[in-house]
Amino acid sequence: MGNIDYRIFLVPLAVAFGIAVILGPVIIPILRRLKFGQSIREEGPQAHLKKAGTPTMGGVIIMTAIALTAVPFSSIQLLNKNESVINADLFFLLFATLGYGILGFLDDYIKVVMKRNLGLTANQKLFGQLFIGLVLFWVLLQVRTPKGGFIFDVTVPGTEWTIQLNWLYLPLLLVMMIGASNAVNLTDGLDGLVSGTAVCAYGAYAIIGYMQSNPTVTIFSVAVVGALLGFLVFNAHPAKVFMGDTGSLALGGGIAALAVITKTELLLPIIGGVFVLEAMSVMIQVASFKLRGKRIFRMSPLHHHFELVGWSEWRVVTTFWLWGLILAVIGVVLEVFIK
């Protein structure tokens, strides 16, 4: 921890925020002129129908701000330590984030340009997610050398117990990458919901990276936080732009990659607990309807249930933000203070 000057991370945070704020007024009108407007499901809450046509694919703002911040600042930090700027951690994090972001971009493009409301088919999206996951596993294999490198085990939260997985780490990695990207994607249904909850999750990993003396993890995480806060300027209710699958898949891939790099795989369901609950609500709803012919929730994902109960959109979003913050704090406590 003593090897990192915490003050340097305030600058990437501010830079990523500034880039996103500057890009917003440039990209949003372009998306509007190109008619990259969001389609609203008719079976969804009726209050959402007025959002139809709001520009989507705003995730390009987030991804651009992350890349333009994380790469130069990580390189500067490594040069100051007389280390190579070719950093496996940074490559892994960026490939996961941008790779899933590009997959989401294709999905959005098919929806809004080719007018196929469901975007990529389930099999096409799964193939893309699996392919990116396999490439990431290959990257981990390359950095596993006789002198050290990535260790294919998992640590039980709050303890020093480790479970050796070796090649069984591959299915775990694939489940994490696919599960996290889909869970964040399902959460993206209200103005600012994913932006705020992801700020909490990535903020937790910024702290974990700092405590682990890993400047790459911390710089990347604060770059994402800054980009999201800048995007939130335009995404808060009433949203002027949606991140679309471009942003949500990227954020899910990035947070799973952070769990891998920091060896906090089993903490991911806690730090990203809001996303897990959203995904579980969908699975429970589908299973209940198929097995019993009855629904548990008025509508899934979970945020729609609270809307139909009578909560305002802003109340749902801020409540989920609060729970995201609480779960992020719990995850940090388990990682940093209980060992």
C-alpha positions in Angstrom: 0.0 0.0 0.0 2.9 2.4 0.7 4.0 2.1 -2.9 1.1 4.1 -4.2 0.5 7.9 -3.8 -3.2 8.0 -3.4 -3.3 11.7 -4.6 -2.4 10.6 -8.2 -5.8 8.9 -8.5 -7.7 12.1 -8.0 -6.4 13.3 -11.4 -7.6 10.3 -13.4 -11.0 10.6 -11.7 -11.3 14.2 -12.7 -9.9 13.6 -16.3 -12.3 10.8 -17.0 -15.2 12.9 -15.6 -14.2 15.8 -17.8 -13.8 13.7 -20.9 -17.3 12.2 -20.5 -18.9 15.7 -19.8 -17.2 17.1 -22.9 -18.1 14.1 -25.1 -21.8 14.1 -24.0 -22.9 17.3 -25.9 -20.9 16.1 -28.9 -22.1 12.5 -29.2 -25.7 12.8 -28.0 -26.8 15.1 -30.9 -25.0 12.7 -33.3 -26.9 9.8 -31.9 -30.1 11.8 -32.2 -29.4 12.7 -35.9 -28.6 9.1 -36.7 -32.0 8.2 -35.1 -30.3 5.8 -32.7 -33.3 6.0 -30.4 -34.3 3.5 -27.7 -37.3 1.2 -28.4 -39.5 0.7 -25.4 -41.2 -2.7 -24.8 -45.0 -2.4 -24.9 -45.3 -5.0 -22.1 -43.1 -2.8 -19.8 -44.3 -0.1 -17.4 -46.5 2.3 -19.3 -44.7 5.3 -17.8 -41.6 4.2 -19.9 -43.4 4.7 -23.2 -42.6 8.4 -23.1 -38.9 7.5 -23.2 -39.1 6.1 -26.7 -36.7 7.8 -29.0 -34.2 8.8 -26.4 -30.7 8.3 -27.9 -29.1 5.1 -26.8 -25.6 3.6 -27.4 -24.3 6.3 -25.0 -21.9 3.6 -23.7 -19.5 4.9 -26.3 -19.0 8.0 -24.1 -18.2 5.8 -21.1 -15.8 3.5 -23.0 -14.0 6.4 -24.7 -13.5 8.2 -21.4 -12.2 5.0 -19.7 -9.7 4.2 -22.5 -8.4 7.8 -22.8 -7.8 8.0 -19.1 -6.7 4.5 -18.0 -4.1 3.9 -20.7 -2.0 7.1 -20.3 -2.2 7.3 -16.5 -1.4 3.6 -16.0 1.6 4.0 -18.3 2.9 7.1 -16.5 2.6 5.3 -13.1 4.5 2.3 -14.5 7.2 4.5 -16.1 7.7 6.3 -12.8 8.4 2.9 -11.2 10.8 2.0 -14.1 8.5 -0.8 -15.3 7.3 -1.7 -18.7 4.2 0.1 -19.9 3.1 -3.2 -21.5 1.0 -4.3 -18.5 -0.9 -7.6 -18.5 -3.4 -6.3 -15.9 -4.3 -3.3 -17.9 -4.6 -5.3 -21.1 -6.9 -7.8 -19.3 -9.1 -5.1 -17.9 -9.4 -3.1 -21.1 -9.9 -6.2 -23.3 -12.7 -7.4 -21.1 -14.4 -4.0 -20.9 -14.0 -2.9 -24.5 -14.6 -6.4 -25.8 -17.9 -6.7 -24.1 -18.6 -3.1 -25.0 -18.1 -3.8 -28.7 -20.4 -6.9 -28.4 -23.0 -4.6 -26.9 -22.5 -2.1 -29.6 -23.3 -4.7 -32.2 -26.4 -5.6 -30.3 -27.5 -2.0 -30.1 -26.7 -1.4 -33.7 -28.9 -4.3 -34.9 -31.7 -3.1 -32.7 -31.8 0.6 -33.7 -30.4 0.6 -37.2 -31.5 -2.8 -38.6 -34.8 -2.5 -36.6 -34.5 -6.0 -35.1 -35.9 -5.3 -31.6 -34.1 -8.2 -29.9 -30.7 -7.3 -31.4 -28.3 -10.2 -31.5 -29.8 -13.6 -31.1 -29.2 -15.4 -27.7 -26.8 -17.8 -29.4 -24.9 -15.0 -31.1 -24.5 -13.1 -27.9 -23.5 -16.2 -25.9 -20.9 -17.1 -28.6 -19.4 -13.6 -28.4 -19.3 -13.7 -24.6 -17.7 -17.2 -24.6 -15.1 -16.1 -27.2 -14.1 -13.1 -25.1 -13.9 -15.2 -22.0 -11.7 -17.8 -23.7 -9.3 -15.1 -24.9 -9.1 -13.7 -21.4 -8.3 -17.2 -20.0 -5.5 -17.4 -22.7 -4.1 -14.1 -21.4 -4.0 -15.5 -17.9 -2.2 -18.5 -19.1 0.5 -16.3 -20.7 1.3 -14.5 -17.5 1.6 -17.7 -15.5 5.4 -18.3 -15.6 7.8 -20.3 -13.5 8.8 -17.1 -11.7 5.2 -16.3 -10.7 2.2 -14.8 -12.3 -1.5 -15.5 -12.2 -2.5 -18.3 -9.7 -5.6 -20.3 -10.6 -7.2 -20.5 -7.1 -9.9 -18.6 -5.2 -9.8 -17.2 -1.7 -12.7 -17.5 0.7 -13.8 -14.0 1.7 -12.8 -13.0 5.2 -10.2 -15.8 5.5 -6.9 -16.8 4.1 -8.3 -20.1 2.8 -7.7 -20.8 -0.8 -9.1 -23.4 -3.1 -6.9 -24.6 -5.9 -8.8 -24.9 -9.2 -6.2 -25.1 -12.0 -8.1 -25.8 -15.2 -11.4 -25.6 -13.4 -10.8 -21.9 -13.2 -11.9 -21.7 -16.9 -15.6 -22.5 -16.2 -15.5 -20.2 -13.2 -14.1 -17.4 -15.4 -16.7 -17.9 -18.1 -19.5 -17.9 -15.5 -18.2 -14.7 -14.0 -17.8 -12.9 -17.3 -21.1 -14.0 -18.8 -23.0 -13.7 -15.6 -21.7 -10.2 -14.7 -22.2 -8.8 -18.1 -25.8 -10.1 -18.4 -26.6 -9.1 -14.8 -25.6 -5.5 -15.4 -27.4 -5.5 -18.7 -30.6 -6.6 -16.9 -30.2 -3.8 -14.3 -30.1 -1.2 -17.0 -33.8 -0.3 -17.1 -34.2 3.1 -15.3 -32.5 6.5 -15.7 -29.2 6.4 -13.9 -29.7 3.0 -12.2 -26.7 1.2 -13.6 -24.5 4.4 -13.6 -24.9 4.9 -9.9 -24.7 1.3 -8.7 -21.7 0.7 -10.9 -20.0 3.8 -9.4 -20.3 2.0 -6.0 -18.9 -1.3 -7.3 -16.0 0.2 -9.1 -15.3 2.5 -6.2 -14.9 -0.6 -4.0 -12.4 -2.0 -6.4 -10.5 1.2 -6.5 -10.0 0.9 -2.7 -9.1 -2.8 -3.0 -6.6 -2.0 -5.7 -5.1 0.7 -3.5 -4.9 -1.7 -0.5 -3.3 -4.4 -2.7 -0.7 -1.8 -4.0 -1.9 -2.4 -7.5 -1.9 1.1 -9.2 -3.3 -0.4 -12.5 -6.4 -1.7 -10.8 -7.0 1.6 -8.9 -6.4 3.9 -11.9 -8.7 1.8 -14.1 -11.4 1.7 -11.4 -11.3 5.4 -10.7 -11.3 6.1 -14.5 -14.6 4.1 -14.7 -16.0 6.0 -11.7 -15.1 9.3 -13.3 -16.5 8.3 -16.7 -19.8 7.1 -15.0 -20.2 10.3 -13.0 -19.7 12.3 -16.1 -22.1 10.1 -18.0 -24.6 10.5 -15.1 -24.8 14.2 -15.9 -26.8 13.2 -19.0 -28.2 9.9 -17.8 -29.9 11.0 -14.5 -33.6 11.3 -14.6 -34.9 12.5 -16.9 -32.2 10.9 -19.1 -31.0 12.6 -22.2 -29.2 9.5 -23.3 -29.1 5.8 -22.4 -25.9 3.7 -22.2 -27.5 0.8 -24.0 -26.0 -2.7 -24.2 -22.8 -0.9 -25.3 -22.3 0.4 -21.8 -24.0 -2.2 -19.6 -22.2 -5.2 -21.2 -18.9 -3.3 -21.0 -19.4 -2.4 -17.3 -20.3 -6.0 -16.5 -17.2 -7.4 -18.2 -15.0 -4.8 -16.5 -16.2 -5.5 -13.0 -15.8 -9.3 -13.5 -12.3 -8.7 -14.8 -11.4 -6.6 -11.7 -12.6 -9.5 -9.5 -10.2 -11.8 -11.4 -7.2 -9.5 -11.2 -7.7 -8.7 -7.5 -8.4 -12.4 -6.7 -11.7 -11.5 -5.2 -13.8 -13.8 -7.3 -16.1 -14.9 -4.4 -16.6 -11.3 -3.4 -18.0 -10.3 -6.8 -21.6 -11.4 -5.9 -21.4 -9.2 -2.8 -19.8 -6.1 -4.3 -22.1 -6.4 -7.3 -25.0 -7.6 -5.2 -27.6 -5.3 -6.8 -26.8 -6.8 -10.2 -27.0 -10.3 -8.7 -30.4 -9.6 -7.2 -31.7 -8.2 -10.5 -30.6 -11.2 -12.4 -32.0 -13.6 -9.8 -35.4 -11.9 -9.9 -35.6 -12.7 -13.6 -34.6 -16.3 -13.1 -37.0 -16.7 -10.2 -39.8 -15.1 -12.2 -39.3 -17.3 -15.2 -38.9 -20.5 -13.1 -42.0 -19.8 -11.1 -44.2 -19.0 -14.1 -43.0 -22.2 -15.9 -43.4 -24.5 -12.9 -46.4 -22.9 -11.2 -48.0 -20.7 -13.8 -47.7 -17.8 -11.3 -45.4 -14.8 -11.0 -43.5 -13.9 -7.9 -43.0 -10.3 -8.8 -45.3 -7.9 -10.6 -42.6 -7.6 -13.2 -39.0 -8.5 -13.5 -36.2 -7.4 -13.3 -36.7 -6.3 -9.7 -36.7 -2.5 -10.3 -39.8 -2.8 -12.4 -41.6 -4.6 -9.5 -41.0 -1.6 -7.2 -42.2 0.7 -10.0 -45.5 -1.2 -10.3 -45.9 -1.3 -6.5 -46.1 2.5 -6.7 -42.6 3.8 -6.1 -41.4 6.7 -8.2 -38.5 6.1 -10.6 -36.2 8.3 -8.6 -37.1 6.5 -5.4 -36.3 3.1 -6.9 -33.0 4.4 -8.4 -31.7 6.0 -5.2 -32.7 3.0 -3.0 -30.8 0.7 -5.3 -27.8 3.1 -5.2 -27.9 3.0 -1.4 -27.9 -0.8 -1.4 -25.1 -0.8 -4.0 -23.1 1.4 -1.6 -23.8 -0.8 1.4 -22.9 -4.0 -0.4 -19.7 -2.4 -1.8 -18.7 -1.4 1.7 -19.3 -4.9 3.0 -17.2 -6.3 0.2 -14.3 -3.9 1.0 -14.5 -4.7 4.7 -14.4 -8.5 4.0 -11.3 -8.1 1.7 -9.3 -5.5 3.6 -10.1 -5.7 7.3 -11.1 -9.3 8.0 -8.1 -11.5 7.2 
